[in-house]
């Protein structure tokens, strides 16, 4: 079976599973249960595979951790936590719990205890904050699963058995990134069905790819990647696929304000086999309480921050002196935090780094404080490119967003404008970037040359003369698709048509007169 066939089969199974299990539970809520149980299976298999591999190196060819007694397994707890960040007893592994689920009348209590034990296994260790609260949204006693314990347990057993039955192959022999791919498919599926509630923190994979590709132009590795509004982490993990996770040397960093989504992001890291010491995802408000002050600046920053949300702005007198925002001499409006995120990312960017940010189009041309911030970015030659994207790419909105690219060490005083508004294919009820569309956009950015009706290099002095308006349509001339018309030939044709109409009318009148004569 090819990778594509394997992936398609996995997606079909997940789709059917989600529809069969959901029942009365809202789709966007129920994803917590599907993803949580998928995560439980993953870390069980991940741990089992690691321990088996280590033991078999010593000559124990038939060693199987899942078949040990809990007492025997305890001897390796300390070393395992140090290496993997957590520990699961054999009796509490997903495989063993799922097999015996139907014979367990207290499966809800069993699962609740196991989830606490997994989290507690990291207490007092370096991985504690990576595991804390990861199962909070998998509430096995929630009324969403049923209004009685019996109904809830029936749903939990069904969920365990269905996840257990997913054909994810042997963990050590996956031909696709099975768990990570399952996660991304579930997120896409639920986001598309949930509208804004899901889409506000889910970025389509095609847009993620463009952002990642742009930030690594000319690089085979980066020190670390960062997203200050990381959502479920899909933007960060694109680097693992494109560069290889070993080429993101210090790992994956992000911050997320929504607690549920923050938990999903950490789960996503584990599901993509990013070990606990290679990611640092923080919870909190990035603009008011950033968590990575003391870290080395980032080589690659990608983000799709929330569009035009409210923030404290100038109502908080401390913020104007914040070193992230003070260089511009003004704060982003309280009703529109877009450029506050932009200034934050510029501050966190390394001297040789690149940031690619999805933006609401209004930031390109609105006046007032936002114009002053654009002036700062342009006058200091930090703005490298502006890319207009097609409309209707994102779940929950039809807005035609754009990407702005920031650099601190540009080689010229030009800004590249790319009009990719027509670069899409229409699939279902949404637009989508095809591989050809992505390649055209990324290659145009790499080449940094003029392309008629598509890309234009503009000197920053010219942009200053346009009052720092950086809307792509102001600089890239659209192709004239109207057909040239010869007025003289058109008039002749109209005359011929009128003449023929008159002839037809005369013929019709004659026929009518003949008919009337016969009737009389």
Secondary structure, 3 states (H helix, E strand, C coil): CCHHHHHHHHHHHHHHHHHHHHCCCCHHHHHHHHHHHHHHHHHHHHHHHHHHHHHHHCCCCCCCHHHCCHHHHHHHHHHHHHHHCCCCCHHHCHHHHHHCHHHCCCHHHHHHHHHHHHHHCCCCCCCHHHHCCCCCCCCCCCHHHCCCHHHHHHHHHHHHHHHHHCCCCCHHHCCCCHHHHHHHHHHHHHHHHHCHHHHCCCCCHHHHHHHHHHHCCCCCCECCEEECCCCCCHHHHHHHHHHHHHHECCCEEEEECCHHHHHHHHHHHHHCCCCHHHEEEEECCCCCCCCCCCCCCEEEEEECCCCCCCCCHHHCCCHHHCCCCHHHCCCCCCCCCHHHHHHHHHHHEEEEEEEEEEECHHHHCCCCHHHHHHHHHHHCCCEEEEEECCCCCCCCCCCCCEEEEEECCCCCCEEEEEECCCCCEEECCEEECCHHHHHHHHHHHHHCCCECCCEEEEEHHHHHHCCCCCCHHHCCCCCCCCCCCCHHHHHHHHHHHHHHHHHHHHHHHHHHHHHHHHHC
